[in-house]
Amino acid sequence: MQENPYISTYRNSKSIERVFSAINKLSQSLKKPLKIMEVCGGHTHTIMKYALPSLLPKNIEFIHGPGCPVCVMPKNRIDYAYKIAKIKDIILVTLGDMIKVPGSYGSLQNARASGLDVRFVYSPLDVLKIAQENPNKRVVYFAIGFETTTPMSAALLERVIEQKLENVLIHSNHILVPPPLHSILSAKDCQINALLAPSHVSVITGSKIYEPLLEQYQIPIVVCGFEPLDVAESLLSILRQVFESAPKVETQYARSVTREGNLKAQQLVEKYFILDSNFFWRGLGEIPHSSLRLRDEFAKYDASVVFKDYLGGIAKDDHKNCLCGEILKGNKKPYDCKLFGKACTPQNPLGSCMVSSEGACAAYYKYKGISAS
């Protein structure tokens, strides 16, 4: 099969080698080690798949961030979904990896294996067909994701209203990128010097959402694409900002990201969603105003309102030896965990970072095996 020339441009080995050569040359003048957090799990997989850490000088290090929505979903929210799925005449629907994340009662995959009607879809709009084919059942969409997927949930609700479907409910677990970054960067022991900002999120929000982070923490922030050359060019941009002592928000992924973002998508989200008061992030704890809920005028479609008696429960910790929380904060690497590659594997995940295809542990396991060497 002939390789797509558009993709091959960003995977060209000579171009990547040239940029990393410039990075290594500049790095010799660094006064202190540079620790760069790639916020998105998609970046982590690119970095590991193409073995980019092996091209870095010893004084530059990648730090893995909290940009995997499945990885930060707390157990009590999964438990809530499990309880809803047990209600008579309920079809619970969610996206891909969410079905495998372990909760207190097991995963939603376990719920399905026990006979409950739990389904996963590739697009939230698939919920419409399920609802139309099952008019005597209520379809609950367990919505997850950062700013990237929220417009799709808003579009689903708009279609539900337009088509006058009375059997669709949405449970919003949509979260925002800037709040956890504020939480991590403001910690006293934070050693992060720069950010590779997520590109898919930024297509929707625009790069402007990182400007408050720049103003408060004065570190380089580069919106980075997902190909190896994208990562290399973004690293070089960060290094140049460091040497010029002029941190800024820069967009390497300019072929898709603007400062303002997708205004139509933003307006759609604002029409149906509003900031929620708090969200307990798995591994990070409670972060105020970091999630979205449906506006009050759409309460009849809000599963958290309709099934409010099923809410609650303590956001329980993962396995006592699991380091997912510290990995999400950038304080530890997957190899630091005693469970990694032994008790915890993609086939038997004990922590959320091993469940998701975007998780740091899953990336390390897939692309570097289970050895730290």
LUMKOL-482642 format. One record per residue: x, y, z of N, C-alpha, C in turn. Coordinates in steps of 0.2 Angstrom, whole numbers, plus 5000, padded with zeros to 4 digits. Layout:
<keses>
- neast|nnorth|nup|caeast|canorth|caup|ceast|cnorth|cup
- X|Y|Z|X|Y|Z|X|Y|Z
...
</keses>
This chain:
<keses>
- neast|nnorth|nup|caeast|canorth|caup|ceast|cnorth|cup
- 5004|4994|5000|5000|5000|5000|5004|5006|5000
- 5003|5011|4996|5007|5017|4995|5005|5022|5001
- 5011|5024|5004|5010|5029|5010|5007|5035|5008
- 5003|5038|5012|5000|5044|5011|5005|5050|5011
- 5006|5053|5006|5012|5058|5006|5011|5064|5011
- 5005|5065|5012|5004|5071|5018|5006|5068|5024
- 5005|5062|5026|5007|5059|5032|5015|5058|5032
- 5017|5055|5026|5025|5054|5026|5029|5060|5027
- 5026|5066|5025|5030|5072|5026|5032|5073|5033
- 5027|5071|5038|5028|5072|5045|5032|5066|5048
- 5033|5061|5044|5037|5055|5047|5044|5054|5043
- 5046|5059|5040|5052|5059|5036|5058|5058|5041
- 5062|5053|5040|5067|5052|5045|5073|5057|5044
- 5074|5059|5038|5079|5064|5038|5077|5071|5041
- 5071|5073|5040|5068|5079|5043|5068|5079|5050
- 5066|5073|5053|5066|5072|5060|5073|5072|5063
- 5078|5069|5060|5085|5069|5062|5088|5076|5062
- 5086|5080|5057|5089|5086|5056|5086|5091|5062
- 5080|5090|5064|5077|5094|5069|5080|5092|5076
- 5081|5086|5077|5084|5083|5083|5091|5085|5084
- 5094|5085|5078|5101|5088|5078|5102|5095|5081
- 5097|5099|5079|5097|5106|5081|5095|5106|5089
- 5091|5102|5091|5089|5101|5098|5095|5099|5102
- 5098|5094|5100|5104|5092|5104|5110|5098|5104
- 5110|5101|5099|5115|5107|5099|5114|5112|5103
- 5107|5114|5103|5105|5120|5108|5105|5117|5115
- 5104|5111|5116|5103|5109|5123|5110|5109|5127
- 5115|5109|5123|5122|5110|5127|5122|5116|5131
- 5118|5121|5129|5119|5127|5132|5114|5128|5138
- 5110|5123|5139|5105|5124|5144|5108|5124|5151
- 5105|5129|5155|5108|5130|5162|5105|5125|5167
- 5099|5122|5165|5096|5117|5170|5092|5112|5166
- 5091|5106|5168|5087|5101|5164|5080|5104|5162
- 5078|5102|5157|5071|5104|5154|5066|5098|5154
- 5061|5099|5158|5056|5094|5159|5050|5097|5155
- 5048|5093|5150|5042|5095|5146|5036|5090|5146
- 5031|5093|5149|5025|5089|5149|5021|5089|5143
- 5020|5083|5140|5015|5082|5134|5009|5080|5138
- 5004|5085|5137|4998|5084|5140|4993|5079|5138
- 4993|5077|5132|4989|5073|5128|4992|5066|5128
- 4987|5061|5129|4989|5054|5129|4991|5052|5122
- 4988|5055|5117|4990|5054|5110|4997|5056|5109
- 5000|5061|5112|5007|5063|5111|5011|5058|5114
- 5009|5055|5120|5013|5050|5123|5014|5044|5119
- 5009|5042|5115|5009|5036|5111|5014|5038|5105
- 5014|5044|5102|5018|5046|5097|5025|5045|5099
- 5026|5048|5105|5033|5049|5108|5036|5042|5109
- 5032|5037|5112|5034|5030|5113|5035|5026|5107
- 5030|5027|5102|5030|5023|5096|5036|5024|5092
- 5038|5031|5091|5044|5032|5087|5050|5033|5091
- 5050|5031|5097|5056|5030|5102|5059|5037|5102
- 5056|5043|5102|5058|5049|5102|5063|5051|5109
- 5061|5048|5114|5066|5049|5120|5073|5047|5119
- 5074|5042|5114|5081|5040|5113|5085|5045|5109
- 5081|5050|5106|5084|5055|5102|5086|5061|5106
- 5084|5061|5112|5084|5067|5116|5091|5067|5120
- 5094|5073|5121|5100|5073|5126|5097|5072|5133
- 5102|5070|5137|5100|5068|5144|5097|5074|5148
- 5098|5080|5146|5095|5086|5150|5088|5088|5148
- 5085|5084|5143|5078|5085|5141|5074|5079|5142
- 5069|5080|5146|5065|5074|5148|5057|5075|5146
- 5054|5070|5143|5047|5070|5143|5043|5068|5149
- 5038|5072|5151|5034|5071|5157|5027|5070|5154
- 5024|5064|5157|5017|5062|5154|5012|5066|5158
- 5007|5069|5155|5002|5073|5158|4995|5069|5159
- 4990|5073|5161|4983|5071|5163|4978|5071|5157
- 4980|5071|5151|4976|5072|5145|4973|5066|5142
- 4971|5061|5146|4968|5055|5144|4961|5055|5148
- 4956|5057|5145|4949|5057|5149|4947|5051|5152
- 4949|5045|5149|4947|5039|5152|4951|5037|5158
- 4958|5039|5158|4962|5038|5164|4960|5042|5170
- 4957|5048|5169|4956|5052|5175|4948|5051|5178
- 4945|5047|5175|4938|5045|5177|4938|5042|5183
- 4935|5045|5189|4935|5041|5195|4930|5035|5196
- 4932|5031|5200|4928|5025|5201|4920|5026|5203
- 4919|5032|5207|4912|5033|5209|4908|5034|5203
- 4910|5037|5197|4907|5039|5191|4905|5032|5187
- 4910|5028|5187|4909|5022|5184|4904|5018|5188
- 4904|5018|5194|4900|5014|5199|4892|5017|5197
- 4892|5023|5196|4885|5027|5195|4883|5024|5188
- 4887|5023|5183|4885|5021|5177|4883|5013|5178
- 4886|5010|5182|4885|5003|5183|4878|5002|5186
- 4876|5006|5191|4870|5006|5194|4864|5008|5189
- 4865|5013|5185|4860|5015|5180|4859|5009|5175
- 4864|5005|5173|4864|5000|5169|4859|4994|5172
- 4859|4994|5178|4855|4988|5182|4848|4990|5182
- 4846|4996|5180|4839|4998|5181|4835|4995|5175
- 4829|4992|5176|4825|4989|5171|4824|4993|5165
- 4825|4990|5159|4823|4994|5153|4828|5000|5151
- 4834|4999|5153|4839|5004|5152|4844|5001|5147
- 4846|5005|5142|4852|5004|5138|4857|5009|5140
- 4863|5007|5142|4869|5011|5144|4873|5011|5138
- 4875|5017|5135|4879|5018|5129|4885|5023|5131
- 4891|5021|5129|4897|5025|5130|4902|5024|5124
- 4908|5027|5125|4913|5027|5120|4918|5022|5122
- 4921|5019|5116|4927|5014|5117|4930|5012|5123
- 4935|5015|5125|4939|5013|5131|4936|5013|5137
- 4931|5017|5138|4927|5018|5144|4924|5012|5147
- 4923|5007|5142|4919|5001|5144|4924|4997|5148
- 4930|4998|5148|4935|4993|5151|4938|4996|5158
- 4936|5002|5160|4939|5005|5166|4936|5002|5172
- 4940|4999|5177|4938|4996|5182|4934|5001|5187
- 4929|4999|5190|4925|5003|5195|4925|4998|5201
- 4921|5000|5206|4921|4996|5213|4917|4989|5211
- 4913|4989|5207|4909|4983|5205|4912|4979|5199
- 4917|4982|5196|4920|4979|5190|4919|4985|5185
- 4920|4983|5179|4920|4988|5173|4913|4987|5170
- 4912|4992|5165|4905|4991|5162|4905|4985|5157
- 4911|4983|5155|4912|4977|5151|4910|4971|5155
- 4911|4971|5162|4909|4966|5166|4901|4966|5167
- 4899|4972|5167|4892|4973|5168|4888|4970|5161
- 4891|4971|5156|4888|4968|5150|4889|4961|5150
- 4894|4958|5152|4895|4951|5152|4890|4948|5157
- 4888|4951|5162|4883|4949|5167|4876|4949|5164
- 4875|4952|5158|4868|4952|5155|4865|4959|5155
- 4868|4964|5157|4866|4971|5157|4867|4973|5150
- 4862|4978|5148|4863|4980|5141|4867|4986|5141
- 4874|4985|5140|4879|4990|5139|4882|4990|5133
- 4882|4996|5129|4885|4996|5122|4890|5001|5121
- 4895|5000|5117|4899|5006|5115|4898|5008|5108
- 4899|5014|5107|4898|5017|5100|4904|5021|5098
- 4905|5022|5092|4911|5026|5089|4909|5033|5089
- 4902|5035|5088|4900|5042|5088|4894|5043|5093
- 4893|5048|5096|4887|5049|5100|4881|5049|5096
- 4881|5051|5090|4875|5051|5086|4873|5044|5084
- 4877|5039|5086|4874|5032|5085|4869|5031|5090
- 4868|5035|5095|4863|5034|5101|4856|5035|5098
- 4856|5040|5093|4849|5041|5090|4846|5035|5087
- 4850|5031|5083|4847|5025|5080|4845|5020|5086
- 4849|5019|5091|4848|5015|5096|4841|5017|5099
- 4840|5023|5101|4834|5025|5104|4828|5024|5099
- 4829|5025|5093|4823|5024|5088|4821|5017|5088
- 4826|5013|5088|4825|5005|5088|4822|5002|5094
- 4823|5006|5100|4821|5004|5106|4816|5009|5110
- 4810|5010|5107|4806|5016|5109|4804|5014|5116
- 4803|5008|5118|4801|5006|5125|4806|5006|5130
- 4812|5008|5128|4818|5008|5133|4821|5015|5134
- 4824|5017|5139|4828|5023|5140|4835|5022|5138
- 4838|5026|5134|4845|5025|5132|4849|5031|5136
- 4854|5029|5140|4858|5034|5143|4865|5034|5140
- 4866|5040|5138|4873|5041|5135|4878|5043|5140
- 4883|5039|5142|4888|5041|5147|4893|5044|5143
- 4893|5051|5143|4897|5055|5139|4904|5057|5143
- 4909|5056|5139|4916|5057|5142|4920|5061|5137
- 4925|5064|5139|4930|5067|5135|4931|5075|5137
- 4937|5077|5134|4938|5084|5135|4934|5089|5130
- 4937|5095|5129|4933|5099|5124|4933|5097|5117
- 4937|5091|5116|4936|5089|5109|4930|5085|5108
- 4927|5081|5112|4921|5077|5111|4915|5081|5114
- 4915|5086|5118|4909|5089|5120|4905|5092|5115
- 4907|5095|5109|4903|5097|5104|4898|5091|5101
- 4901|5085|5101|4897|5080|5098|4891|5078|5103
- 4893|5079|5110|4887|5077|5114|4882|5083|5114
- 4884|5089|5113|4879|5094|5112|4875|5093|5105
- 4879|5091|5100|4875|5090|5094|4870|5084|5095
- 4872|5079|5099|4867|5073|5100|4861|5076|5104
- 4862|5080|5109|4856|5083|5112|4852|5087|5107
- 4855|5091|5103|4851|5095|5098|4847|5091|5094
- 4850|5085|5091|4846|5081|5087|4840|5077|5091
- 4842|5076|5097|4836|5073|5101|4830|5077|5102
- 4832|5084|5103|4826|5089|5104|4823|5090|5097
- 4827|5090|5092|4824|5091|5085|4819|5085|5083
- 4821|5079|5085|4818|5073|5083|4812|5071|5088
- 4812|5075|5094|4807|5074|5099|4807|5067|5102
- 4814|5065|5103|4815|5058|5106|4814|5059|5114
- 4810|5055|5117|4809|5056|5124|4812|5051|5128
- 4816|5046|5125|4819|5041|5128|4827|5041|5128
- 4830|5047|5128|4837|5048|5128|4839|5053|5134
- 4844|5050|5137|4847|5054|5143|4854|5055|5142
- 4857|5060|5144|4864|5061|5144|4867|5062|5151
- 4872|5058|5153|4876|5059|5159|4883|5062|5157
- 4883|5068|5159|4890|5072|5156|4895|5071|5161
- 4901|5068|5158|4907|5068|5162|4913|5072|5158
- 4910|5077|5154|4915|5081|5150|4919|5085|5155
- 4926|5085|5153|4930|5089|5158|4935|5094|5153
- 4938|5098|5157|4942|5104|5153|4949|5103|5154
- 4953|5105|5150|4961|5104|5150|4964|5109|5155
- 4962|5116|5154|4966|5120|5159|4966|5119|5166
- 4960|5117|5169|4960|5117|5177|4965|5112|5179
- 4966|5105|5177|4971|5101|5180|4978|5103|5179
- 4979|5107|5173|4986|5110|5172|4988|5115|5177
- 4983|5119|5179|4984|5124|5184|4985|5120|5191
- 4982|5115|5192|4983|5111|5198|4990|5108|5199
- 4992|5106|5193|4999|5103|5193|5004|5108|5193
- 5003|5113|5189|5009|5118|5189|5009|5122|5195
- 5004|5123|5199|5004|5127|5205|5007|5123|5211
- 5008|5116|5210|5010|5112|5216|5018|5114|5218
- 5019|5114|5224|5026|5116|5226|5031|5112|5224
- 5030|5106|5222|5035|5101|5220|5035|5101|5212
- 5032|5105|5209|5031|5105|5202|5038|5106|5198
- 5040|5102|5194|5047|5103|5190|5046|5104|5183
- 5040|5105|5181|5038|5105|5174|5040|5112|5171
- 5044|5112|5166|5047|5119|5163|5043|5121|5157
- 5039|5117|5154|5036|5118|5147|5030|5113|5146
- 5026|5115|5141|5020|5111|5140|5020|5110|5132
- 5018|5104|5130|5016|5102|5123|5009|5102|5124
- 5005|5107|5122|4998|5107|5122|4994|5103|5117
- 4989|5100|5119|4985|5095|5115|4982|5098|5109
- 4982|5095|5103|4980|5098|5097|4973|5097|5095
- 4970|5091|5097|4963|5090|5095|4959|5095|5099
- 4960|5095|5106|4957|5100|5110|4957|5107|5107
- 4963|5109|5105|4964|5116|5103|4961|5117|5096
- 4960|5112|5092|4956|5114|5086|4949|5116|5088
- 4946|5114|5093|4939|5116|5096|4940|5123|5100
- 4944|5123|5104|4945|5129|5109|4949|5135|5106
- 4954|5133|5102|4959|5138|5100|4964|5138|5105
- 4970|5141|5103|4976|5141|5108|4975|5146|5113
- 4970|5150|5113|4969|5156|5118|4968|5153|5125
- 4965|5147|5125|4964|5144|5132|4970|5143|5136
- 4976|5143|5133|4982|5142|5137|4986|5149|5139
- 4983|5154|5137|4986|5161|5138|4986|5162|5146
- 4980|5161|5149|4981|5162|5157|4986|5158|5160
- 4987|5152|5157|4993|5147|5160|5000|5151|5159
- 5001|5154|5153|5007|5157|5151|5008|5163|5156
- 5002|5167|5157|5003|5173|5161|5004|5171|5168
- 5002|5166|5171|5003|5164|5178|5009|5161|5179
- 5011|5156|5174|5017|5152|5176|5023|5154|5172
- 5023|5158|5167|5028|5160|5162|5033|5154|5160
- 5029|5149|5157|5033|5144|5154|5031|5143|5146
- 5036|5141|5142|5034|5140|5135|5028|5135|5134
- 5023|5136|5130|5018|5132|5128|5017|5131|5121
- 5018|5126|5118|5017|5125|5111|5012|5120|5109
- 5007|5122|5105|5002|5117|5103|5005|5113|5098
- 5005|5106|5099|5009|5101|5095|5004|5096|5091
- 5006|5095|5085|5003|5090|5081|5005|5083|5084
- 5002|5078|5080|5003|5071|5083|5008|5067|5079
- 5011|5070|5074|5017|5066|5071|5023|5067|5074
- 5028|5063|5073|5035|5063|5076|5038|5070|5074
- 5038|5072|5068|5041|5079|5066|5037|5084|5069
- 5031|5084|5071|5027|5089|5075|5030|5090|5081
- 5031|5084|5085|5034|5084|5091|5041|5087|5091
- 5045|5085|5086|5052|5088|5086|5052|5095|5085
- 5048|5098|5080|5048|5105|5079|5045|5109|5085
- 5040|5106|5089|5038|5109|5095|5043|5109|5100
- 5047|5104|5101|5053|5104|5106|5058|5109|5104
- 5059|5110|5098|5064|5115|5096|5061|5122|5097
- 5055|5123|5096|5052|5130|5098|5052|5131|5105
- 5051|5126|5109|5052|5127|5116|5059|5129|5118
- 5064|5126|5115|5071|5127|5117|5072|5134|5115
- 5070|5136|5109|5071|5143|5107|5068|5148|5112
- 5062|5147|5114|5059|5151|5119|5063|5152|5125
- 5066|5146|5128|5070|5146|5134|5076|5150|5133
- 5079|5150|5127|5085|5154|5126|5084|5161|5125
- 5078|5163|5123|5077|5170|5122|5073|5173|5128
- 5072|5168|5133|5069|5170|5139|5062|5174|5138
- 5059|5171|5133|5053|5174|5130|5047|5169|5130
- 5045|5166|5135|5039|5161|5135|5033|5164|5131
- 5030|5160|5127|5024|5162|5124|5020|5156|5122
- 5013|5157|5120|5009|5152|5117|5010|5152|5110
- 5013|5146|5107|5015|5145|5100|5011|5140|5098
- 5009|5140|5091|5005|5134|5088|5009|5131|5083
- 5012|5126|5084|5016|5122|5079|5011|5119|5074
- 5005|5117|5077|5000|5113|5073|4995|5118|5069
- 4998|5123|5066|4995|5128|5063|4991|5126|5057
- 4992|5120|5054|4988|5117|5049|4981|5116|5051
- 4979|5116|5058|4973|5114|5060|4970|5119|5066
- 4975|5122|5069|4973|5126|5075|4974|5133|5074
- 4969|5137|5076|4970|5144|5076|4969|5147|5084
- 4970|5153|5085|4970|5156|5091|4962|5156|5094
- 4958|5157|5089|4951|5157|5091|4947|5151|5091
- 4949|5146|5087|4946|5139|5087|4940|5139|5083
- 4936|5134|5084|4930|5132|5081|4924|5136|5084
- 4923|5142|5082|4918|5146|5086|4911|5143|5085
- 4909|5139|5080|4902|5136|5080|4902|5131|5085
- 4907|5127|5086|4907|5121|5091|4907|5124|5098
- 4910|5130|5099|4910|5133|5105|4903|5135|5107
- 4900|5138|5102|4893|5141|5103|4888|5135|5105
- 4889|5130|5101|4885|5124|5102|4886|5121|5109
- 4892|5121|5112|4893|5118|5119|4890|5123|5124
- 4891|5130|5123|4889|5135|5127|4881|5135|5127
- 4878|5133|5122|4870|5132|5122|4868|5127|5126
- 4871|5122|5127|4868|5116|5131|4872|5114|5138
- 4878|5117|5138|4882|5115|5144|4884|5121|5148
- 4886|5120|5155|4888|5125|5159|4893|5122|5164
- 4897|5126|5167|4902|5124|5171|4899|5121|5177
- 4902|5115|5179|4900|5112|5185|4904|5114|5191
- 4902|5113|5197|4905|5116|5203|4912|5112|5204
- 4912|5105|5203|4918|5101|5205|4918|5095|5201
- 4923|5092|5201|4924|5085|5198|4930|5082|5201
- 4929|5076|5203|4935|5072|5207|4938|5068|5201
- 4945|5070|5200|4949|5067|5195|4952|5061|5198
- 4952|5056|5194|4956|5050|5197|4963|5052|5197
- 4966|5051|5203|4973|5052|5203|4975|5059|5205
- 4971|5064|5204|4972|5071|5205|4968|5074|5210
- 4962|5071|5212|4958|5074|5217|4953|5079|5214
- 4949|5082|5219|4944|5087|5217|4947|5093|5214
- 4945|5095|5208|4947|5101|5205|4941|5106|5203
- 4940|5111|5206|4934|5115|5205|4934|5118|5198
- 4927|5118|5196|4926|5121|5189|4930|5118|5184
- 4930|5111|5184|4934|5108|5179|4930|5103|5174
- 4924|5104|5175|4919|5099|5171|4913|5103|5169
- 4909|5100|5165|4903|5103|5162|4897|5099|5164
- 4891|5102|5165|4885|5098|5166|4880|5102|5161
- 4874|5098|5160|4869|5101|5156|4866|5107|5159
- 4864|5112|5156|4861|5118|5158|4854|5116|5161
- 4852|5119|5166|4846|5118|5170|4839|5117|5166
- 4839|5121|5160|4833|5120|5156|4833|5114|5152
- 4838|5110|5152|4838|5103|5149|4838|5098|5154
- 4836|5099|5160|4836|5094|5165|4833|5088|5164
- 4827|5088|5160|4824|5082|5158|4828|5077|5154
- 4833|5079|5151|4838|5075|5147|4844|5073|5151
- 4845|5076|5158|4851|5075|5162|4850|5069|5166
- 4854|5064|5165|4853|5057|5169|4855|5059|5176
- 4860|5063|5178|4861|5065|5185|4856|5068|5188
- 4851|5071|5185|4845|5073|5188|4839|5068|5189
- 4838|5065|5183|4833|5059|5183|4835|5054|5187
- 4841|5052|5188|4843|5046|5192|4847|5049|5198
- 4845|5054|5201|4849|5058|5206|4850|5053|5212
- 4845|5049|5214|4846|5044|5219|4851|5039|5219
- 4854|5038|5213|4859|5033|5211|4866|5037|5212
- 4866|5043|5212|4873|5047|5213|4876|5046|5220
- 4882|5048|5221|4885|5048|5227|4890|5042|5227
- 4892|5041|5233|4897|5036|5234|4904|5039|5234
- 4909|5036|5238|4915|5039|5239|4920|5037|5232
- 4923|5042|5230|4928|5041|5225|4934|5037|5227
- 4933|5031|5227|4938|5026|5230|4945|5026|5226
- 4950|5025|5230|4957|5024|5227|4958|5018|5222
- 4963|5018|5218|4965|5012|5215|4968|5008|5219
- 4971|5002|5217|4975|4997|5220|4980|5001|5224
- 4982|4999|5230|4986|5003|5235|4993|5004|5232
- 4995|4999|5227|5002|5000|5224|5002|5003|5217
- 4996|5005|5215|4995|5008|5208|4998|5015|5209
- 5002|5017|5204|5005|5024|5204|5001|5029|5198
- 4996|5027|5196|4992|5031|5191|4992|5038|5193
- 4990|5040|5199|4989|5046|5201|4996|5050|5200
- 5001|5047|5202|5008|5051|5202|5010|5051|5195
- 5008|5046|5190|5010|5046|5183|5006|5052|5180
- 5000|5053|5182|4996|5058|5179|4998|5065|5180
- 5001|5066|5186|5004|5072|5189|5011|5073|5186
- 5014|5068|5183|5021|5069|5180|5026|5068|5185
- 5024|5065|5191|5029|5064|5196|5033|5057|5195
- 5029|5052|5192|5032|5045|5191|5031|5043|5184
- 5035|5038|5182|5035|5035|5176|5031|5028|5177
- 5028|5025|5171|5025|5018|5172|5030|5013|5175
- 5037|5013|5173|5041|5008|5176|5043|5009|5183
- 5041|5014|5186|5041|5015|5193|5036|5011|5197
- 5031|5009|5194|5026|5005|5197|5027|4998|5198
- 5026|4995|5204|5028|4988|5205|5023|4983|5201
- 5017|4986|5200|5012|4982|5196|5013|4982|5189
- 5017|4987|5186|5017|4988|5179|5020|4981|5175
- 5016|4979|5170|5019|4973|5166|5018|4966|5170
- 5016|4966|5176|5016|4960|5180|5009|4959|5182
- 5006|4962|5188|4999|4961|5189|4995|4965|5185
- 4998|4971|5182|4994|4975|5178|4996|4975|5171
- 4992|4973|5167|4993|4973|5159|4987|4975|5156
- 4987|4977|5149|4981|4979|5146|4976|4973|5146
- 4978|4967|5147|4973|4962|5147|4970|4961|5154
- 4973|4964|5159|4971|4964|5166|4973|4970|5169
- 4970|4976|5167|4972|4982|5170|4970|4984|5177
- 4974|4986|5181|4972|4987|5188|4972|4995|5189
- 4975|4998|5185|4974|5006|5185|4972|5009|5179
- 4969|5015|5179|4966|5018|5173|4971|5019|5168
- 4978|5020|5169|4983|5022|5164|4985|5016|5160
- 4983|5010|5162|4984|5004|5158|4978|5002|5154
- 4972|5005|5156|4966|5003|5152|4965|5007|5145
- 4966|5013|5145|4965|5017|5139|4970|5016|5134
- 4968|5016|5128|4973|5016|5122|4978|5023|5123
- 4975|5028|5126|4979|5034|5127|4983|5034|5133
- 4982|5029|5138|4986|5029|5144|4993|5029|5143
- 4997|5032|5148|5004|5031|5148|5007|5024|5149
- 5004|5021|5153|5006|5014|5155|5005|5009|5149
- 4999|5010|5145|4998|5006|5139|5003|5008|5134
- 5005|5014|5133|5010|5016|5128|5016|5013|5130
- 5019|5013|5136|5025|5010|5138|5025|5002|5137
- 5019|4999|5139|5019|4992|5138|5019|4990|5131
- 5015|4994|5126|5015|4992|5119|5021|4993|5115
- 5024|4999|5117|5030|5001|5113|5037|4999|5115
- 5037|4998|5122|5044|4997|5125|5044|4990|5129
- 5038|4986|5128|5038|4980|5132|5038|4982|5139
- 5039|4977|5144|5038|4978|5151|5045|4978|5155
- 5050|4979|5151|5057|4980|5154|5059|4987|5154
- 5062|4989|5160|5064|4996|5161|5070|4997|5157
- 5073|4992|5155|5080|4993|5151|5079|4995|5144
</keses>
